[in-house]
Amino acid sequence: MSDRSLNNKSIADERSVLNLDRVVFIGRSLSEYMWMFNLDLTSFKDLEILDCPSGASSFVAEASGEYNVKKAIGCDLMYDNDPSIIEKRGKDDLEYMIDRLSKVPDFYDWNIYSNIEELRRARASSLRKFISDYSKKGMVNNSSKKYERYVKAILPNLPFNDKSFDLVLSSNFLFYYHNMFDYTFHHDSILEMLRVTSKEVRIFPIQKPDAKIPEYFETLMESINKHMNKKISFRIEKVKYDFRNGVNKMLVLNRDE
Ligand SMILES: C[S@@+](CC[C@H](N)C(=O)[O-])C[C@H]1O[C@@H](n2cnc3c(N)ncnc32)[C@H](O)[C@@H]1O
């Protein structure tokens, strides 16, 4: 864990950290994804990527648009709603998150965003880009093949065939909302992400809001490897995206076959 974890506060007490009472429908930008997942703009262009859950992130819109990746699809349990409903939920959740966060600013590192207003602007900009793309139903032509970029999915199930993607990205959901989803949910969701990728799954963060890795983490990795016939290797990488002090660890799972 980072030395800066929780600003060296002696109270590693979750009650003092941002505690949300629901999974918020907000989202980050493509450049924030590069930081969270240790990716770079050249290496991901030839990939078929699933962002899961994608929320109000502009990753898929930007990746399919200006960055022209081979394929980028986002899924989320909200994606069968009209754009107006999604937009309202995104705006409401952004204000809710900002309100909660403004009560505990010391638990954040204000280098990435210099203040709360800048954070709000960044999240609002991602929401706008996402809504604009989602409103067009996210249809693109890719080598004469049309596909929908925004697909409704409710984890731990995904409506995709085995090995449909090269890379599955999952941010700010698993592990972080540890108090809302149990071990079995994490186990089954990660197995499902591994099923739909041919190569790799990346999950950020693997820490709870207090920057601690859940106690069951090793058991979880062992069980997942067993279920995948011991054909999984994993590593933990420290990433540059360290906004919530010390919450900077990403899990990379590879299918060894
Ligand atoms: C905080 S957002 C993460 C968005 C994006 N990955 C990011 O890092 O900015 C979490 C998302 O999880 C979605 N969600 C919650 N439970 C889910 C489930 N069981 N299956 C699929 N999505 C779910 C919510 O709708 C929400 O959009």
The ligand as an SDF file (V2000), in Angstrom:
LIG
                    3D

 27 29  0  0  0  0  0  0  0  0999 V2000
  -19.0170    4.0420  -11.1340 C   0  0  0  0  0  0  0  0  0  0  0  0
  -19.6450    3.4030  -12.6390 S   0  0  0  0  0  0  0  0  0  0  0  0
  -18.1390    2.9620  -13.4630 C   0  0  0  0  0  0  0  0  0  0  0  0
  -18.0470    3.5580  -14.8340 C   0  0  0  0  0  0  0  0  0  0  0  0
  -16.6980    3.4630  -15.5300 C   0  0  0  0  0  0  0  0  0  0  0  0
  -16.1990    2.1130  -15.5940 N   0  0  0  0  0  0  0  0  0  0  0  0
  -15.6720    4.3680  -14.9230 C   0  0  0  0  0  0  0  0  0  0  0  0
  -14.6660    3.9320  -14.3660 O   0  0  0  0  0  0  0  0  0  0  0  0
  -15.8430    5.5880  -15.0170 O   0  0  0  0  0  0  0  0  0  0  0  0
  -20.3220    1.8580  -12.1160 C   0  0  0  0  0  0  0  0  0  0  0  0
  -21.4070    1.3280  -13.0360 C   0  0  0  0  0  0  0  0  0  0  0  0
  -21.7750    0.0000  -12.6470 O   0  0  0  0  0  0  0  0  0  0  0  0
  -23.1010   -0.2120  -13.1220 C   0  0  0  0  0  0  0  0  0  0  0  0
  -23.6200   -1.4400  -12.4800 N   0  0  0  0  0  0  0  0  0  0  0  0
  -24.0030   -1.6170  -11.1950 C   0  0  0  0  0  0  0  0  0  0  0  0
  -24.3560   -2.9040  -10.9770 N   0  0  0  0  0  0  0  0  0  0  0  0
  -24.1770   -3.5620  -12.1600 C   0  0  0  0  0  0  0  0  0  0  0  0
  -24.3730   -4.9060  -12.5860 C   0  0  0  0  0  0  0  0  0  0  0  0
  -24.7630   -5.8800  -11.7450 N   0  0  0  0  0  0  0  0  0  0  0  0
  -24.1150   -5.2170  -13.8730 N   0  0  0  0  0  0  0  0  0  0  0  0
  -23.6950   -4.2640  -14.7450 C   0  0  0  0  0  0  0  0  0  0  0  0
  -23.4820   -2.9730  -14.4010 N   0  0  0  0  0  0  0  0  0  0  0  0
  -23.7290   -2.6280  -13.1240 C   0  0  0  0  0  0  0  0  0  0  0  0
  -23.8170    1.0760  -12.7520 C   0  0  0  0  0  0  0  0  0  0  0  0
  -24.9720    1.2660  -13.5410 O   0  0  0  0  0  0  0  0  0  0  0  0
  -22.7030    2.1090  -13.0260 C   0  0  0  0  0  0  0  0  0  0  0  0
  -22.8820    2.7000  -14.2680 O   0  0  0  0  0  0  0  0  0  0  0  0
  1  2  1  0
  2  3  1  0
  2 10  1  0
  3  4  1  0
  4  5  1  0
  5  6  1  0
  5  7  1  0
  7  8  2  0
  7  9  1  0
 10 11  1  0
 11 12  1  0
 11 26  1  0
 12 13  1  0
 13 14  1  0
 13 24  1  0
 14 15  1  0
 14 23  1  0
 15 16  2  0
 16 17  1  0
 17 18  1  0
 17 23  2  0
 18 19  1  0
 18 20  2  0
 20 21  1  0
 21 22  2  0
 22 23  1  0
 24 25  1  0
 24 26  1  0
 26 27  1  0
M  CHG  2   2   1   9  -1
M  END
$$$$
